[in-house]
Amino acid sequence: MSKNKTKDASGNLRFTKVNAALGVGGIAALTLGYWLLAQGSITAAPVLLVLGYVVLLPMAIIR
């Protein structure tokens, strides 16, 4: 059975710099997406919101 790389020896999940960077990137993408949405952007705003909600924030939790 292979050892899960996201857990330490005691079985607790680790929070690394990669998790923090992905989380900050996700929050930044969401903030910029909502700001662009308020400005009337109908192309870049949805892309950033989907990127933040579907890619970056889940990766920050999973990785």
mmCIF file as Biopython writes it, N, C-alpha, C and O atoms, coordinates in Angstrom:
data_model
#
loop_
_atom_site.group_PDB
_atom_site.id
_atom_site.type_symbol
_atom_site.label_atom_id
_atom_site.label_alt_id
_atom_site.label_comp_id
_atom_site.label_asym_id
_atom_site.label_entity_id
_atom_site.label_seq_id
_atom_site.pdbx_PDB_ins_code
_atom_site.Cartn_x
_atom_site.Cartn_y
_atom_site.Cartn_z
_atom_site.occupancy
_atom_site.B_iso_or_equiv
_atom_site.auth_seq_id
_atom_site.auth_asym_id
_atom_site.pdbx_PDB_model_num
ATOM 1   N N  . MET A ? 1  ? 0.851   -1.174 0.000   1.0 0.0 1  A 1 
ATOM 2   C CA . MET A ? 1  ? 0.000   0.000  0.000   1.0 0.0 1  A 1 
ATOM 3   C C  . MET A ? 1  ? 0.894   1.232  0.000   1.0 0.0 1  A 1 
ATOM 4   O O  . MET A ? 1  ? 1.796   1.343  0.830   1.0 0.0 1  A 1 
ATOM 5   N N  . SER A ? 2  ? 0.652   2.160  -0.925  1.0 0.0 2  A 1 
ATOM 6   C CA . SER A ? 2  ? 1.508   3.337  -1.033  1.0 0.0 2  A 1 
ATOM 7   C C  . SER A ? 2  ? 1.126   4.361  0.026   1.0 0.0 2  A 1 
ATOM 8   O O  . SER A ? 2  ? -0.033  4.473  0.425   1.0 0.0 2  A 1 
ATOM 9   N N  . LYS A ? 3  ? 2.124   5.097  0.465   1.0 0.0 3  A 1 
ATOM 10  C CA . LYS A ? 3  ? 1.914   6.115  1.490   1.0 0.0 3  A 1 
ATOM 11  C C  . LYS A ? 3  ? 1.367   7.384  0.842   1.0 0.0 3  A 1 
ATOM 12  O O  . LYS A ? 3  ? 1.882   7.825  -0.185  1.0 0.0 3  A 1 
ATOM 13  N N  . ASN A ? 4  ? 0.339   7.967  1.428   1.0 0.0 4  A 1 
ATOM 14  C CA . ASN A ? 4  ? -0.247  9.202  0.915   1.0 0.0 4  A 1 
ATOM 15  C C  . ASN A ? 4  ? 0.690   10.363 1.228   1.0 0.0 4  A 1 
ATOM 16  O O  . ASN A ? 4  ? 1.059   10.560 2.386   1.0 0.0 4  A 1 
ATOM 17  N N  . LYS A ? 5  ? 1.075   11.127 0.226   1.0 0.0 5  A 1 
ATOM 18  C CA . LYS A ? 5  ? 2.047   12.200 0.399   1.0 0.0 5  A 1 
ATOM 19  C C  . LYS A ? 5  ? 1.474   13.418 1.117   1.0 0.0 5  A 1 
ATOM 20  O O  . LYS A ? 5  ? 2.233   14.274 1.571   1.0 0.0 5  A 1 
ATOM 21  N N  . THR A ? 6  ? 0.150   13.511 1.227   1.0 0.0 6  A 1 
ATOM 22  C CA . THR A ? 6  ? -0.439  14.690 1.855   1.0 0.0 6  A 1 
ATOM 23  C C  . THR A ? 6  ? -0.622  14.515 3.358   1.0 0.0 6  A 1 
ATOM 24  O O  . THR A ? 6  ? -1.114  15.429 4.020   1.0 0.0 6  A 1 
ATOM 25  N N  . LYS A ? 7  ? -0.247  13.386 3.906   1.0 0.0 7  A 1 
ATOM 26  C CA . LYS A ? 7  ? -0.381  13.170 5.336   1.0 0.0 7  A 1 
ATOM 27  C C  . LYS A ? 7  ? 0.990   12.973 5.967   1.0 0.0 7  A 1 
ATOM 28  O O  . LYS A ? 7  ? 1.897   12.424 5.342   1.0 0.0 7  A 1 
ATOM 29  N N  . ASP A ? 8  ? 1.134   13.421 7.199   1.0 0.0 8  A 1 
ATOM 30  C CA . ASP A ? 8  ? 2.388   13.202 7.894   1.0 0.0 8  A 1 
ATOM 31  C C  . ASP A ? 8  ? 2.331   11.861 8.616   1.0 0.0 8  A 1 
ATOM 32  O O  . ASP A ? 8  ? 1.385   11.096 8.430   1.0 0.0 8  A 1 
ATOM 33  N N  . ALA A ? 9  ? 3.334   11.573 9.435   1.0 0.0 9  A 1 
ATOM 34  C CA . ALA A ? 9  ? 3.439   10.272 10.083  1.0 0.0 9  A 1 
ATOM 35  C C  . ALA A ? 9  ? 2.267   9.987  11.027  1.0 0.0 9  A 1 
ATOM 36  O O  . ALA A ? 9  ? 1.887   8.829  11.203  1.0 0.0 9  A 1 
ATOM 37  N N  . SER A ? 10 ? 1.693   11.024 11.631  1.0 0.0 10 A 1 
ATOM 38  C CA . SER A ? 10 ? 0.594   10.815 12.572  1.0 0.0 10 A 1 
ATOM 39  C C  . SER A ? 10 ? -0.764  10.722 11.878  1.0 0.0 10 A 1 
ATOM 40  O O  . SER A ? 10 ? -1.776  10.484 12.537  1.0 0.0 10 A 1 
ATOM 41  N N  . GLY A ? 11 ? -0.800  10.905 10.558  1.0 0.0 11 A 1 
ATOM 42  C CA . GLY A ? 11 ? -2.039  10.800 9.807   1.0 0.0 11 A 1 
ATOM 43  C C  . GLY A ? 11 ? -2.756  12.118 9.618   1.0 0.0 11 A 1 
ATOM 44  O O  . GLY A ? 11 ? -3.815  12.159 8.992   1.0 0.0 11 A 1 
ATOM 45  N N  . ASN A ? 12 ? -2.197  13.204 10.149  1.0 0.0 12 A 1 
ATOM 46  C CA . ASN A ? 12 ? -2.804  14.523 9.980   1.0 0.0 12 A 1 
ATOM 47  C C  . ASN A ? 12 ? -2.437  15.107 8.626   1.0 0.0 12 A 1 
ATOM 48  O O  . ASN A ? 12 ? -1.361  14.832 8.094   1.0 0.0 12 A 1 
ATOM 49  N N  . LEU A ? 13 ? -3.330  15.911 8.073   1.0 0.0 13 A 1 
ATOM 50  C CA . LEU A ? 13 ? -3.050  16.565 6.807   1.0 0.0 13 A 1 
ATOM 51  C C  . LEU A ? 13 ? -2.041  17.682 7.012   1.0 0.0 13 A 1 
ATOM 52  O O  . LEU A ? 13 ? -2.068  18.376 8.028   1.0 0.0 13 A 1 
ATOM 53  N N  . ARG A ? 14 ? -1.151  17.852 6.040   1.0 0.0 14 A 1 
ATOM 54  C CA . ARG A ? 14 ? -0.151  18.913 6.109   1.0 0.0 14 A 1 
ATOM 55  C C  . ARG A ? 14 ? -0.621  20.113 5.299   1.0 0.0 14 A 1 
ATOM 56  O O  . ARG A ? 14 ? -1.259  19.960 4.258   1.0 0.0 14 A 1 
ATOM 57  N N  . PHE A ? 15 ? -0.303  21.303 5.783   1.0 0.0 15 A 1 
ATOM 58  C CA . PHE A ? 15 ? -0.573  22.532 5.059   1.0 0.0 15 A 1 
ATOM 59  C C  . PHE A ? 15 ? 0.779   23.085 4.635   1.0 0.0 15 A 1 
ATOM 60  O O  . PHE A ? 15 ? 1.568   23.519 5.475   1.0 0.0 15 A 1 
ATOM 61  N N  . THR A ? 16 ? 1.051   23.069 3.317   1.0 0.0 16 A 1 
ATOM 62  C CA . THR A ? 16 ? 2.360   23.474 2.821   1.0 0.0 16 A 1 
ATOM 63  C C  . THR A ? 16 ? 2.284   24.832 2.131   1.0 0.0 16 A 1 
ATOM 64  O O  . THR A ? 16 ? 1.213   25.427 2.011   1.0 0.0 16 A 1 
ATOM 65  N N  . LYS A ? 17 ? 3.428   25.301 1.688   1.0 0.0 17 A 1 
ATOM 66  C CA . LYS A ? 17 ? 3.481   26.566 0.957   1.0 0.0 17 A 1 
ATOM 67  C C  . LYS A ? 17 ? 2.738   26.472 -0.364  1.0 0.0 17 A 1 
ATOM 68  O O  . LYS A ? 17 ? 2.200   27.467 -0.847  1.0 0.0 17 A 1 
ATOM 69  N N  . VAL A ? 18 ? 2.706   25.293 -0.946  1.0 0.0 18 A 1 
ATOM 70  C CA . VAL A ? 18 ? 1.963   25.096 -2.208  1.0 0.0 18 A 1 
ATOM 71  C C  . VAL A ? 18 ? 0.470   25.290 -1.957  1.0 0.0 18 A 1 
ATOM 72  O O  . VAL A ? 18 ? -0.217  25.935 -2.749  1.0 0.0 18 A 1 
ATOM 73  N N  . ASN A ? 19 ? -0.037  24.725 -0.845  1.0 0.0 19 A 1 
ATOM 74  C CA . ASN A ? 19 ? -1.451  24.924 -0.499  1.0 0.0 19 A 1 
ATOM 75  C C  . ASN A ? 19 ? -1.752  26.404 -0.300  1.0 0.0 19 A 1 
ATOM 76  O O  . ASN A ? 19 ? -2.768  26.906 -0.779  1.0 0.0 19 A 1 
ATOM 77  N N  . ALA A ? 20 ? -0.878  27.089 0.397   1.0 0.0 20 A 1 
ATOM 78  C CA . ALA A ? 20 ? -1.087  28.516 0.653   1.0 0.0 20 A 1 
ATOM 79  C C  . ALA A ? 20 ? -1.068  29.311 -0.647  1.0 0.0 20 A 1 
ATOM 80  O O  . ALA A ? 20 ? -1.903  30.194 -0.847  1.0 0.0 20 A 1 
ATOM 81  N N  . ALA A ? 21 ? -0.127  29.008 -1.527  1.0 0.0 21 A 1 
ATOM 82  C CA . ALA A ? 21 ? -0.029  29.731 -2.799  1.0 0.0 21 A 1 
ATOM 83  C C  . ALA A ? 21 ? -1.268  29.491 -3.658  1.0 0.0 21 A 1 
ATOM 84  O O  . ALA A ? 21 ? -1.782  30.425 -4.272  1.0 0.0 21 A 1 
ATOM 85  N N  . LEU A ? 22 ? -1.746  28.266 -3.708  1.0 0.0 22 A 1 
ATOM 86  C CA . LEU A ? 22 ? -2.960  27.970 -4.475  1.0 0.0 22 A 1 
ATOM 87  C C  . LEU A ? 22 ? -4.176  28.653 -3.861  1.0 0.0 22 A 1 
ATOM 88  O O  . LEU A ? 22 ? -5.037  29.150 -4.588  1.0 0.0 22 A 1 
ATOM 89  N N  . GLY A ? 23 ? -4.257  28.684 -2.551  1.0 0.0 23 A 1 
ATOM 90  C CA . GLY A ? 23 ? -5.361  29.349 -1.883  1.0 0.0 23 A 1 
ATOM 91  C C  . GLY A ? 23 ? -5.367  30.848 -2.119  1.0 0.0 23 A 1 
ATOM 92  O O  . GLY A ? 23 ? -6.409  31.440 -2.400  1.0 0.0 23 A 1 
ATOM 93  N N  . VAL A ? 24 ? -4.196  31.455 -2.002  1.0 0.0 24 A 1 
ATOM 94  C CA . VAL A ? 24 ? -4.088  32.897 -2.250  1.0 0.0 24 A 1 
ATOM 95  C C  . VAL A ? 24 ? -4.395  33.203 -3.714  1.0 0.0 24 A 1 
ATOM 96  O O  . VAL A ? 24 ? -5.068  34.188 -4.017  1.0 0.0 24 A 1 
ATOM 97  N N  . GLY A ? 25 ? -3.903  32.363 -4.617  1.0 0.0 25 A 1 
ATOM 98  C CA . GLY A ? 25 ? -4.208  32.550 -6.038  1.0 0.0 25 A 1 
ATOM 99  C C  . GLY A ? 25 ? -5.687  32.420 -6.327  1.0 0.0 25 A 1 
ATOM 100 O O  . GLY A ? 25 ? -6.232  33.169 -7.138  1.0 0.0 25 A 1 
ATOM 101 N N  . GLY A ? 26 ? -6.344  31.471 -5.667  1.0 0.0 26 A 1 
ATOM 102 C CA . GLY A ? 26 ? -7.786  31.309 -5.837  1.0 0.0 26 A 1 
ATOM 103 C C  . GLY A ? 26 ? -8.567  32.497 -5.328  1.0 0.0 26 A 1 
ATOM 104 O O  . GLY A ? 26 ? -9.510  32.951 -5.977  1.0 0.0 26 A 1 
ATOM 105 N N  . ILE A ? 27 ? -8.182  33.004 -4.170  1.0 0.0 27 A 1 
ATOM 106 C CA . ILE A ? 27 ? -8.863  34.175 -3.624  1.0 0.0 27 A 1 
ATOM 107 C C  . ILE A ? 27 ? -8.614  35.403 -4.495  1.0 0.0 27 A 1 
ATOM 108 O O  . ILE A ? 27 ? -9.515  36.216 -4.699  1.0 0.0 27 A 1 
ATOM 109 N N  . ALA A ? 28 ? -7.398  35.537 -5.005  1.0 0.0 28 A 1 
ATOM 110 C CA . ALA A ? 28 ? -7.094  36.661 -5.897  1.0 0.0 28 A 1 
ATOM 111 C C  . ALA A ? 28 ? -7.895  36.563 -7.194  1.0 0.0 28 A 1 
ATOM 112 O O  . ALA A ? 28 ? -8.404  37.572 -7.684  1.0 0.0 28 A 1 
ATOM 113 N N  . ALA A ? 29 ? -8.011  35.357 -7.755  1.0 0.0 29 A 1 
ATOM 114 C CA . ALA A ? 29 ? -8.792  35.174 -8.975  1.0 0.0 29 A 1 
ATOM 115 C C  . ALA A ? 29 ? -10.260 35.500 -8.734  1.0 0.0 29 A 1 
ATOM 116 O O  . ALA A ? 29 ? -10.903 36.112 -9.586  1.0 0.0 29 A 1 
ATOM 117 N N  . LEU A ? 30 ? -10.797 35.099 -7.584  1.0 0.0 30 A 1 
ATOM 118 C CA . LEU A ? 30 ? -12.188 35.405 -7.268  1.0 0.0 30 A 1 
ATOM 119 C C  . LEU A ? 30 ? -12.392 36.900 -7.069  1.0 0.0 30 A 1 
ATOM 120 O O  . LEU A ? 30 ? -13.368 37.464 -7.564  1.0 0.0 30 A 1 
ATOM 121 N N  . THR A ? 31 ? -11.490 37.539 -6.355  1.0 0.0 31 A 1 
ATOM 122 C CA . THR A ? 31 ? -11.606 38.975 -6.123  1.0 0.0 31 A 1 
ATOM 123 C C  . THR A ? 31 ? -11.555 39.743 -7.433  1.0 0.0 31 A 1 
ATOM 124 O O  . THR A ? 31 ? -12.385 40.618 -7.678  1.0 0.0 31 A 1 
ATOM 125 N N  . LEU A ? 32 ? -10.586 39.418 -8.270  1.0 0.0 32 A 1 
ATOM 126 C CA . LEU A ? 32 ? -10.468 40.087 -9.564  1.0 0.0 32 A 1 
ATOM 127 C C  . LEU A ? 32 ? -11.673 39.773 -10.454 1.0 0.0 32 A 1 
ATOM 128 O O  . LEU A ? 32 ? -12.159 40.642 -11.178 1.0 0.0 32 A 1 
ATOM 129 N N  . GLY A ? 33 ? -12.148 38.536 -10.396 1.0 0.0 33 A 1 
ATOM 130 C CA . GLY A ? 33 ? -13.311 38.152 -11.196 1.0 0.0 33 A 1 
ATOM 131 C C  . GLY A ? 33 ? -14.558 38.911 -10.811 1.0 0.0 33 A 1 
ATOM 132 O O  . GLY A ? 33 ? -15.295 39.380 -11.678 1.0 0.0 33 A 1 
ATOM 133 N N  . TYR A ? 34 ? -14.805 39.038 -9.511  1.0 0.0 34 A 1 
ATOM 134 C CA . TYR A ? 34 ? -15.982 39.790 -9.079  1.0 0.0 34 A 1 
ATOM 135 C C  . TYR A ? 34 ? -15.828 41.277 -9.365  1.0 0.0 34 A 1 
ATOM 136 O O  . TYR A ? 34 ? -16.806 41.943 -9.705  1.0 0.0 34 A 1 
ATOM 137 N N  . TRP A ? 35 ? -14.629 41.801 -9.234  1.0 0.0 35 A 1 
ATOM 138 C CA . TRP A ? 35 ? -14.397 43.210 -9.557  1.0 0.0 35 A 1 
ATOM 139 C C  . TRP A ? 35 ? -14.647 43.470 -11.047 1.0 0.0 35 A 1 
ATOM 140 O O  . TRP A ? 35 ? -15.296 44.450 -11.411 1.0 0.0 35 A 1 
ATOM 141 N N  . LEU A ? 36 ? -14.127 42.588 -11.901 1.0 0.0 36 A 1 
ATOM 142 C CA . LEU A ? 36 ? -14.356 42.729 -13.340 1.0 0.0 36 A 1 
ATOM 143 C C  . LEU A ? 36 ? -15.838 42.576 -13.680 1.0 0.0 36 A 1 
ATOM 144 O O  . LEU A ? 36 ? -16.346 43.246 -14.579 1.0 0.0 36 A 1 
ATOM 145 N N  . LEU A ? 37 ? -16.524 41.696 -12.961 1.0 0.0 37 A 1 
ATOM 146 C CA . LEU A ? 37 ? -17.956 41.521 -13.183 1.0 0.0 37 A 1 
ATOM 147 C C  . LEU A ? 37 ? -18.715 42.808 -12.845 1.0 0.0 37 A 1 
ATOM 148 O O  . LEU A ? 37 ? -19.654 43.187 -13.546 1.0 0.0 37 A 1 
ATOM 149 N N  . ALA A ? 38 ? -18.303 43.464 -11.782 1.0 0.0 38 A 1 
ATOM 150 C CA . ALA A ? 38 ? -18.935 44.734 -11.411 1.0 0.0 38 A 1 
ATOM 151 C C  . ALA A ? 38 ? -18.640 45.827 -12.431 1.0 0.0 38 A 1 
ATOM 152 O O  . ALA A ? 38 ? -19.428 46.760 -12.589 1.0 0.0 38 A 1 
ATOM 153 N N  . GLN A ? 39 ? -17.503 45.716 -13.126 1.0 0.0 39 A 1 
ATOM 154 C CA . GLN A ? 39 ? -17.137 46.695 -14.142 1.0 0.0 39 A 1 
ATOM 155 C C  . GLN A ? 39 ? -17.837 46.436 -15.469 1.0 0.0 39 A 1 
ATOM 156 O O  . GLN A ? 39 ? -17.803 47.281 -16.363 1.0 0.0 39 A 1 
ATOM 157 N N  . GLY A ? 40 ? -18.467 45.284 -15.604 1.0 0.0 40 A 1 
ATOM 158 C CA . GLY A ? 40 ? -19.214 44.985 -16.820 1.0 0.0 40 A 1 
ATOM 159 C C  . GLY A ? 40 ? -18.526 44.014 -17.759 1.0 0.0 40 A 1 
ATOM 160 O O  . GLY A ? 40 ? -19.006 43.792 -18.871 1.0 0.0 40 A 1 
ATOM 161 N N  . SER A ? 41 ? -17.433 43.440 -17.346 1.0 0.0 41 A 1 
ATOM 162 C CA . SER A ? 41 ? -16.738 42.470 -18.200 1.0 0.0 41 A 1 
ATOM 163 C C  . SER A ? 41 ? -17.524 41.166 -18.244 1.0 0.0 41 A 1 
ATOM 164 O O  . SER A ? 41 ? -17.797 40.561 -17.207 1.0 0.0 41 A 1 
ATOM 165 N N  . ILE A ? 42 ? -17.882 40.741 -19.444 1.0 0.0 42 A 1 
ATOM 166 C CA . ILE A ? 42 ? -18.636 39.488 -19.559 1.0 0.0 42 A 1 
ATOM 167 C C  . ILE A ? 42 ? -17.788 38.371 -20.151 1.0 0.0 42 A 1 
ATOM 168 O O  . ILE A ? 42 ? -18.304 37.292 -20.440 1.0 0.0 42 A 1 
ATOM 169 N N  . THR A ? 43 ? -16.497 38.614 -20.335 1.0 0.0 43 A 1 
ATOM 170 C CA . THR A ? 43 ? -15.631 37.557 -20.863 1.0 0.0 43 A 1 
ATOM 171 C C  . THR A ? 43 ? -14.580 37.122 -19.837 1.0 0.0 43 A 1 
ATOM 172 O O  . THR A ? 43 ? -14.469 35.934 -19.535 1.0 0.0 43 A 1 
ATOM 173 N N  . ALA A ? 44 ? -13.822 38.056 -19.309 1.0 0.0 44 A 1 
ATOM 174 C CA . ALA A ? 44 ? -12.736 37.707 -18.388 1.0 0.0 44 A 1 
ATOM 175 C C  . ALA A ? 44 ? -13.261 37.330 -17.006 1.0 0.0 44 A 1 
ATOM 176 O O  . ALA A ? 44 ? -12.708 36.444 -16.354 1.0 0.0 44 A 1 
ATOM 177 N N  . ALA A ? 45 ? -14.321 37.994 -16.558 1.0 0.0 45 A 1 
ATOM 178 C CA . ALA A ? 45 ? -14.841 37.747 -15.216 1.0 0.0 45 A 1 
ATOM 179 C C  . ALA A ? 45 ? -15.303 36.295 -15.022 1.0 0.0 45 A 1 
ATOM 180 O O  . ALA A ? 45 ? -14.887 35.667 -14.048 1.0 0.0 45 A 1 
ATOM 181 N N  . PRO A ? 46 ? -16.130 35.744 -15.892 1.0 0.0 46 A 1 
ATOM 182 C CA . PRO A ? 46 ? -16.530 34.350 -15.692 1.0 0.0 46 A 1 
ATOM 183 C C  . PRO A ? 46 ? -15.369 33.362 -15.759 1.0 0.0 46 A 1 
ATOM 184 O O  . PRO A ? 46 ? -15.354 32.363 -15.041 1.0 0.0 46 A 1 
ATOM 185 N N  . VAL A ? 47 ? -14.406 33.645 -16.619 1.0 0.0 47 A 1 
ATOM 186 C CA . VAL A ? 47 ? -13.239 32.759 -16.713 1.0 0.0 47 A 1 
ATOM 187 C C  . VAL A ? 47 ? -12.484 32.749 -15.389 1.0 0.0 47 A 1 
ATOM 188 O O  . VAL A ? 47 ? -12.110 31.684 -14.897 1.0 0.0 47 A 1 
ATOM 189 N N  . LEU A ? 48 ? -12.258 33.923 -14.812 1.0 0.0 48 A 1 
ATOM 190 C CA . LEU A ? 48 ? -11.543 34.000 -13.534 1.0 0.0 48 A 1 
ATOM 191 C C  . LEU A ? 48 ? -12.350 33.364 -12.403 1.0 0.0 48 A 1 
ATOM 192 O O  . LEU A ? 48 ? -11.777 32.705 -11.536 1.0 0.0 48 A 1 
ATOM 193 N N  . LEU A ? 49 ? -13.658 33.549 -12.399 1.0 0.0 49 A 1 
ATOM 194 C CA . LEU A ? 49 ? -14.479 32.948 -11.353 1.0 0.0 49 A 1 
ATOM 195 C C  . LEU A ? 49 ? -14.478 31.424 -11.437 1.0 0.0 49 A 1 
ATOM 196 O O  . LEU A ? 49 ? -14.374 30.743 -10.417 1.0 0.0 49 A 1 
ATOM 197 N N  . VAL A ? 50 ? -14.592 30.900 -12.633 1.0 0.0 50 A 1 
ATOM 198 C CA . VAL A ? 50 ? -14.532 29.439 -12.800 1.0 0.0 50 A 1 
ATOM 199 C C  . VAL A ? 50 ? -13.150 28.925 -12.416 1.0 0.0 50 A 1 
ATOM 200 O O  . VAL A ? 50 ? -13.035 27.897 -11.750 1.0 0.0 50 A 1 
ATOM 201 N N  . LEU A ? 51 ? -12.107 29.628 -12.828 1.0 0.0 51 A 1 
ATOM 202 C CA . LEU A ? 51 ? -10.743 29.228 -12.467 1.0 0.0 51 A 1 
ATOM 203 C C  . LEU A ? 51 ? -10.563 29.203 -10.953 1.0 0.0 51 A 1 
ATOM 204 O O  . LEU A ? 51 ? -9.959  28.277 -10.412 1.0 0.0 51 A 1 
ATOM 205 N N  . GLY A ? 52 ? -11.084 30.210 -10.274 1.0 0.0 52 A 1 
ATOM 206 C CA . GLY A ? 52 ? -10.945 30.267 -8.825  1.0 0.0 52 A 1 
ATOM 207 C C  . GLY A ? 52 ? -11.740 29.192 -8.112  1.0 0.0 52 A 1 
ATOM 208 O O  . GLY A ? 52 ? -11.213 28.499 -7.242  1.0 0.0 52 A 1 
ATOM 209 N N  . TYR A ? 53 ? -13.031 29.046 -8.481  1.0 0.0 53 A 1 
ATOM 210 C CA . TYR A ? 53 ? -13.905 28.105 -7.788  1.0 0.0 53 A 1 
ATOM 211 C C  . TYR A ? 53 ? -13.682 26.645 -8.170  1.0 0.0 53 A 1 
ATOM 212 O O  . TYR A ? 53 ? -13.808 25.758 -7.326  1.0 0.0 53 A 1 
ATOM 213 N N  . VAL A ? 54 ? -13.354 26.391 -9.430  1.0 0.0 54 A 1 
ATOM 214 C CA . VAL A ? 54 ? -13.305 25.003 -9.908  1.0 0.0 54 A 1 
ATOM 215 C C  . VAL A ? 54 ? -11.894 24.434 -9.919  1.0 0.0 54 A 1 
ATOM 216 O O  . VAL A ? 54 ? -11.712 23.221 -9.809  1.0 0.0 54 A 1 
ATOM 217 N N  . VAL A ? 55 ? -10.894 25.300 -10.052 1.0 0.0 55 A 1 
ATOM 218 C CA . VAL A ? 55 ? -9.517  24.798 -10.173 1.0 0.0 55 A 1 
ATOM 219 C C  . VAL A ? 55 ? -8.672  25.136 -8.947  1.0 0.0 55 A 1 
ATOM 220 O O  . VAL A ? 55 ? -8.192  24.233 -8.262  1.0 0.0 55 A 1 
ATOM 221 N N  . LEU A ? 56 ? -8.487  26.416 -8.666  1.0 0.0 56 A 1 
ATOM 222 C CA . LEU A ? 56 ? -7.495  26.819 -7.665  1.0 0.0 56 A 1 
ATOM 223 C C  . LEU A ? 56 ? -7.895  26.474 -6.227  1.0 0.0 56 A 1 
ATOM 224 O O  . LEU A ? 56 ? -7.104  25.870 -5.502  1.0 0.0 56 A 1 
ATOM 225 N N  . LEU A ? 57 ? -9.081  26.838 -5.812  1.0 0.0 57 A 1 
ATOM 226 C CA . LEU A ? 57 ? -9.482  26.539 -4.422  1.0 0.0 57 A 1 
ATOM 227 C C  . LEU A ? 57 ? -9.580  25.045 -4.131  1.0 0.0 57 A 1 
ATOM 228 O O  . LEU A ? 57 ? -9.113  24.614 -3.077  1.0 0.0 57 A 1 
ATOM 229 N N  . PRO A ? 58 ? -10.167 24.234 -5.015  1.0 0.0 58 A 1 
ATOM 230 C CA . PRO A ? 58 ? -10.129 22.791 -4.752  1.0 0.0 58 A 1 
ATOM 231 C C  . PRO A ? 58 ? -8.716  22.219 -4.721  1.0 0.0 58 A 1 
ATOM 232 O O  . PRO A ? 58 ? -8.420  21.336 -3.917  1.0 0.0 58 A 1 
ATOM 233 N N  . MET A ? 59 ? -7.844  22.718 -5.592  1.0 0.0 59 A 1 
ATOM 234 C CA . MET A ? 59 ? -6.461  22.238 -5.566  1.0 0.0 59 A 1 
ATOM 235 C C  . MET A ? 59 ? -5.761  22.636 -4.275  1.0 0.0 59 A 1 
ATOM 236 O O  . MET A ? 59 ? -4.915  21.894 -3.776  1.0 0.0 59 A 1 
ATOM 237 N N  . ALA A ? 60 ? -6.104  23.798 -3.731  1.0 0.0 60 A 1 
ATOM 238 C CA . ALA A ? 60 ? -5.510  24.219 -2.456  1.0 0.0 60 A 1 
ATOM 239 C C  . ALA A ? 60 ? -5.933  23.283 -1.325  1.0 0.0 60 A 1 
ATOM 240 O O  . ALA A ? 60 ? -5.170  23.047 -0.388  1.0 0.0 60 A 1 
ATOM 241 N N  . ILE A ? 61 ? -7.138  22.758 -1.418  1.0 0.0 61 A 1 
ATOM 242 C CA . ILE A ? 61 ? -7.629  21.848 -0.380  1.0 0.0 61 A 1 
ATOM 243 C C  . ILE A ? 61 ? -7.093  20.433 -0.586  1.0 0.0 61 A 1 
ATOM 244 O O  . ILE A ? 61 ? -6.680  19.779 0.372   1.0 0.0 61 A 1 
ATOM 245 N N  . ILE A ? 62 ? -7.099  19.970 -1.806  1.0 0.0 62 A 1 
ATOM 246 C CA . ILE A ? 62 ? -6.725  18.589 -2.124  1.0 0.0 62 A 1 
ATOM 247 C C  . ILE A ? 62 ? -5.220  18.364 -2.038  1.0 0.0 62 A 1 
ATOM 248 O O  . ILE A ? 62 ? -4.775  17.359 -1.485  1.0 0.0 62 A 1 
ATOM 249 N N  . ARG A ? 63 ? -4.448  19.273 -2.571  1.0 0.0 63 A 1 
ATOM 250 C CA . ARG A ? 63 ? -3.000  19.070 -2.681  1.0 0.0 63 A 1 
ATOM 251 C C  . ARG A ? 63 ? -2.339  19.141 -1.366  1.0 0.0 63 A 1 
ATOM 252 O O  . ARG A ? 63 ? -1.120  18.992 -1.278  1.0 0.0 63 A 1 
#
